[in-house]
Amino acid sequence: MAPLTEGDVVGGRYTVGRRLEDDSITEVWAATDTVLARGVLLEIAGPTSASVFAATAAAAARLVHPAIVATYDSGTVGGVPYIVTERPVGPTLTQVFERHGPIPPGRVVAIGRQLALALETAHGKGVTHGSVSPDVVLVAEDDRVKLCRFAAASVRAQLRDPSRPLAVATGDDVRGCALTLVAALVGGPPNGPSARSVRAGVPPALDEVLVAAQADPPAYDAGGLAAALGALDIEDDAVPLAPLAPLAPLAPLAREFTPPLGTPVRPPPQRAGSRTGAVAGVIVGLLLALSVGVAAFVLNSAGNSNGPVVGPSGSSGGAPVARGGDLALTGATSFNPLGTGTEHGDALGNLIDGDPSTVWTTFTYATRNFGGLKTGDGLFVSLDGVHALQQVTVTSTTHGWTFSVYVARQPATTLAGWGQPVGLPVTVDADVTPVSLSGTTGADVLIWITQLGPTPPYQVSIGEIAVR
């Protein structure tokens, strides 16, 4: 057949865009389905794979699972078989940990269960992937994953060894899945089967499951691996990030906990504690009773001390702060429902300390649009009660970034839970940016960043937030 070129129409409806990949096995092109007006991927057999591509593609097309890229159509062009698949968005798992470092264990478990269940579906239909790795796993903003390139990977596996037994091939997939999760835990290519031997804080139970899944043969099939991951009640054993300073004897109990499966991987925003308030926590189960005792201790010991009470992970709390005509602020909290958890939680107190020279910053991203990882990032400040609000003022030496403001009577765990933004999005073009809140009533004010600064490093630094 003649080579495809940009602008060609395949199957009477798919307009070919740019070529994304090309090797001797397959070519992958971006394309547009002109009938349904949507972006798709067009995979066409390469010169060495045409003989097995059609059968393999037909098998991949039978796979229906939310964590597997869907096949929409198939056919031939110039006698060469092709398939049309969905074009999911999001970075690969490799890009996620290369940009942001090792992924927290709880998040890895959630990703791993989706991958294992996807493989279980494929293996149940007699289809194997053959090349499971972080490079073929796409991660959406809400941590939904997509296992990509089933047809191409299966073709490669068959060309390598056409007589390979199905049981051996499925074992390779399970080992590939486990190695992928180890790479996510350590933030790079694994050096051996154990993530715990490389990175402190990997729960022993999780490490044992992943090591066993890499045995030859693996200790689990795909469904067994999903079940083993689902049975884990993960508890991080890393050094605490924010020990409760006034409660040194209880410091061993003040660790950050990874929520068990079935709860959100990233903890919801917590209201910051006040100088006379209880210490908020994320400790669950039997430790609820302990957290009540901790709150009482802080309440009774605060007395006339001017020292701040340490708030929950991801927030900064202390004595209510009010300057001039500003309202009293009890804390500032990172709000990152689409990303990787708290961003620079240790610096959140700088937002309400009255000193614009001390700053809080977002993480640094590959582009001003958060490297394609998410659509926004933010923080909120909490007042000492519900007030009629007039204005929020943001002090920032980073110019060119954009944000929206939300007001609520209590913080929400999702952006939609905050309701509608107040007014239009604001682009920061001066060191001090006032935004009118006239006509609103609330106890929490969210600054939702929708675009970072226009030049590297792609981040936002904020020195102070005031509300009146």
N, C-alpha and C positions, 0 to 999 in steps of 0.2 A: 504494500500500500504506500501511497505518497505520505510523507510526514505531515502530521497535523501542524497547523499554524494558527496564530491568534486570529480570531474572526471566523474560523470555519464553523459550520453548523453540523452537528452530529445527531443522527436519529431524527432529524427534522425539527428539533426543539432546543438542543443544547448548544449555545454559542460558546465557543472555546475562548478562554482568556489566556492568562500567562501560564507557562509551564512551571510547576512547583518542584517536581522531582523527575529524574530520568536516569535509569540504569538499564542493564541488559534484561531485567526481569519485568519491570513495568514503567510506564510513564504516567505521571499524575499531573492533571491540568485543573486549574480553576475554571469553572464554567458557570453559565447562567441558564437556568431553565426558563425559557421565554414563555412557556404556557402558564406556569405557576409563579413566575417573577420571583425566583429565589436563587440564591447561590448554591451551587453543588460542586462536588468533586467528580472528575472524569478520570477513571483509571483504565488504561488500555494496555494490552499485553505487549511486552517487548519482543524482540526478535528471537530470544531463546526460550520464551515461555508460552507461546501461543498454543502449543499442544496440550498443556495442562491447565491453562488459565480458565477456559470456559467452564470445565467441570468444577474447579475450585471456587470460581466466582459464584456458580449456581449454589454450591453448598453454603457459602458465606451469606448468600441472599436469604437463606432460610432462618437465619439467626435474628430473633426479635428479643431484644433486652435493652432496658434504658441505659446500660453502661456499654453497649456495643454500637458503633456507628452503623446506622441503618443503610441498607441497600435499596435504592429506589427503582432502578431500571437496569436493563442489560441489552446487549445487541452486538452487532458487528459493523465495522466500518472498513471498507476495502478488504473484507474477508478476515479481519483481525477482531477478536472479541474485546468488548469493553464492558465496564459496569459504571453506573452512576450512583453515588452515595451522598448522604447528607454532608454538609460542610460545617462541623461544629466549631464553636469559637472557644477561645481560651488558650493559655500557654500550655506547653507540655510540662509534665512533672519535673523533668530535668531543668527547664527554665525557671520553675518556681523555686527549687532549692538552690540553684545557682545564683539567683537574685537575692534570696532572702535567708539562705542558710538552712540548716537542718529543720525538718518539719516536726512539730510537737507530736508525741506518741499517740495522743487521742485522735488527732487528725489523720495520722497514718493508718490507724485501725479503721476509721470510717472509709478511707480511700481503699484500703486493702479488702474490706468486705465486699465493696462494690465490684472490684476486679475479680475476686474469687467467685462471686455469684455469676458474673458474666461468663467466666470460663466454664463454670458448671453447666450453664445453658448450652454453650458451644459443644462441650464434650458429650453432653447428652444426645446431641444430634450427629455425633461422629465427626465433628469438625475441631481441628486444633489450630492454634495461632502460630506457634513455632518461633516467635521472636518477641516475647513479652519483655519489655524494658521500659524505663522511664520516658524514653523518646517517643513511644507510641501510646502514651497515656495523656489525654488532655484533661485539664482541671478547670472547671467553670468557677465563677465567682462564689457560688454557694457550695463548692466542694463536690458537686456532682462530677463524675468522671466518665470519660468515653475511651474505650479501647479501640484503637484505630488500626487500619491496614490489615484486616483479617485476610482478605483475598491475596494481597501481595506476599504477606508473611507465609501463608499456607503454600503458595506456589514455591517460594524459596525452600521451604522445608521438604516438599515433595521432590524438587530437583536435586536436593542434597542426598536424599535417601528415599527413593520411591517405595521401598519395601519395609520401611520402618513401621513396627507394630503400633496400633493405636494406643495401647497402654503405655508404651515408652514415650510416645509423643505427648500424651496428656501429662505424664510426669515432668517432661521438660517445661510445659506451660506452668505447672505449679511451682517448680523451682524458679522459673523466670519471674513469677509473681512475687515470691518471697524475696528474691534478690532485689527486685524493684522497690519493695518496702524498706529493705535495709538501706538502700541508697538514699531513700527519702529521709530516713532517720539520721543518717550520718552526714547528709548534705553533699554527697558525691559518690564516685564509684566505690563500692564496698571493698574493704581489704579483709576478706574472709567472711564466713557466714554469720558471725556475731556482731550485731550493731553495738551491743553493750560494751564490748571490748574496745570500741573506738570512741564512743560518746557516753559520758556520764549522764545518768538520768533516764536511760532506757529501761523501762520496767522489766524485771527478770522474767516474768511470765510471758510477756510479748516476745522477748528475745528467744526464749525456749521454743515457742511456737514457730518462729521464723527459721531458727536453726534446724528444727525437725523437718520443716517443709523443704529444706534444701538437700536432704539426704538422698541417696540413690539406692532404692527408690524412695520417694518422699513418704513421710509418715502419714500424709493426708492426700486424699484426692481433692479436687477443687471445692466441692461442697463441704468436705471435712475441714478444709482450711477456713472457709467462711464461718463455719460453726465454731471453730476454735477461737477465731478472732472475736466473734460475737459473744463468747462466754467470758472474755476478759473483763475484769473490773479494774481498770488501770488506775494506778496511783504513782505519780512521779516521785522518785526518790532523790531528786536533785537538791542542791543547797537552796534554802528558801531565798526568794528574791526580796521579800519585804517582811523580815521578822518583826514581831510585835515587841518593839524596844522596851516598853514599860513592863513587859511580862517575860523577862529573860528565862525564868524556870520553865515556861511553857513553849519556848522557842522551837523545840523539836516537833511540836504539833502545829507549827505555823507555816507549814509548807504549802506551796501551790499544788492543788490536786487537779489531775486530768479527769474530767467527768467520765462516768461509765458510759458505754455505748447506749444509745437511746436518748441521751441528752445532747444538747448542742455542743459541738466540739469547742467552740469559743464561748466563754462565759458571758452572760448578758451584762450590760452596764450596771454598776452598783452605785447607789447614792453614797456620796462621801460622808464620812462621819464628822460630827462637829466636836467642838472643844468639850461640850458637856453631853455629847451623844454616845450611843453605843458603837462599838467597833463592828463594822460590817464584815462579813466573811463569806467564803464560798464553801466552807466545810459542811458536808452533808451527812445524812444518816445519823448515827449515834453521836457524832460530834456536834449536832445542833445544841445539845444540852451544854456542852463545853463552851460554845460560842456565847450562850446566854450568860454563863458565869464570867467569861472574859469581858462582856459588855458591862456587867455590874462592877467588875474590878476597876475598869477605866473610869466609870462614872464616879465611883467613890474616891478614886485616887487623884482625879483631876485637880480638885481643890482650887488653889490659887496659882497653880503652875501655868506658865506661859508657853510650855512646850506643846507642839501639835500632837494630836492623836493620829496614828498612822491608819489610813483608810485601807480598803480592800485593794487587791492587785488591780492595777489599771486605773486607780483613782488617787487623788491627793486631797486629804481633808485636814482641817485644823480649826482654829478659832475663826468664827465668821469674820470676813474681811470687808470693811467698808471705808471708802475714802471720799471726802467731800460729800457730794450729793448722790454718790453711788449707793446701791443697795448692798447689803451684806451677802457675801458669797461664802458658802461652806465647803466647797471643793470643786475640783475639775476632774473629769473622767474621759478617758479615751473611748471613742465610739467607732468601731471598725467592724461592722457586721459582715462585710464582704471580703475581708482580708485575713490576716494571719494572727489576729489577736491584738493585745495591747501594744501600742507604739510608744516607746520611751516613757513608760509609766513613772519612772523615777524623776522625771522633769516636769510632771504635770503641775506641781505646786508653783512652778515659776510663772504660771499664767495668772495667778491671783495674789502674788507676793508684793505688789506695788512697785516693782523694779522692772521697767521695760528692758533693761540690759540682760536680765536672765530670761532664757527662752526655752520653749518646748518646740521640738521639730518633729515632722513626720519622718518615716523611713525615707531613704533615698531610692528612687525608682529609675528604670531604664529610659523612660520617656515621661513627658509631663502629664500623660494620660495614664499614670500608674503602671506603666509598662504593659498595658493591656490586661492586667490581672484583675482589675475591678473598676467600678465607675465612680467611686468616691471614698472619702475617708474623713474622719472628723473627731470632734470632742464636744463635750457639753459642760457648762458650769451650772452649779446648783445654788439656789438661793436659800435663805433661812425660813422660807415659807412661800405661800402663794401671794403674788403682788400684781398690781396693775403696772405694766411696764411701758417705758417711754423710748428707751434707746439702748443698744449694745454698741460698745466701742472696741474695735480690734486694733491692737498695735502690732505692726509687723514691718520689718525692714525688707522682707521679700515682696517684690512688686510683680504684678502681672498674673497672680493666681486668682482663682474665682471660687466664691462660696455662696451658699444659701443659708438662711437663718430659719430655725424652727423653734417654736415655743410650746411647752407642754406643762401640765400640772404634775406629771411624773414621767420619768424617762421610759422609753420603749426599747425593746431589744432589736427591732427592725426599723428601717427608715420609714416605711409605710405607717408604722405605729405612731410616729410623731405628727401625722396629719399633713396639712399643706404648708409649704414654706411661707414665710412672711415677706411679701413683696417679691421683687424680681431678683435674680442672681446678681451678685456684686463682684466687680473686678477691682482688686486692690491696686491703686496707682499712687498711694501716698503712705507715709509711715503710720498715720492714724486714720482709721476708717470708721466713721460713725454710721450706724444703720438704724433707721426709725423702727420702733416696735409699737408705736402708738396704736391703742385700741386692743392690745393683747393682754392676757392675764395668764400667769404661769409661775412655776417654781424652778423650771429648768430651761436653759437656752442652749440650743445645739448650733454649732458652727459646722456645716457640712461642706467640705472641700470637694469641688467637682473638677478642678484642673489645677495642676501644680504650676510653679514658676516656669517661664518660657525658656530658660537657659539652664544648662547643667551647673551644679548638681540639682536634679529634679526633686525638689522637696519644698516644704513650707516651714518657715520659722515664725513663731508667734511669741511676742514678749509679754503681752498683757491683754486681759479681757475684762471689761468693766460693764456693769449693767445698771441702769437707773430707770 
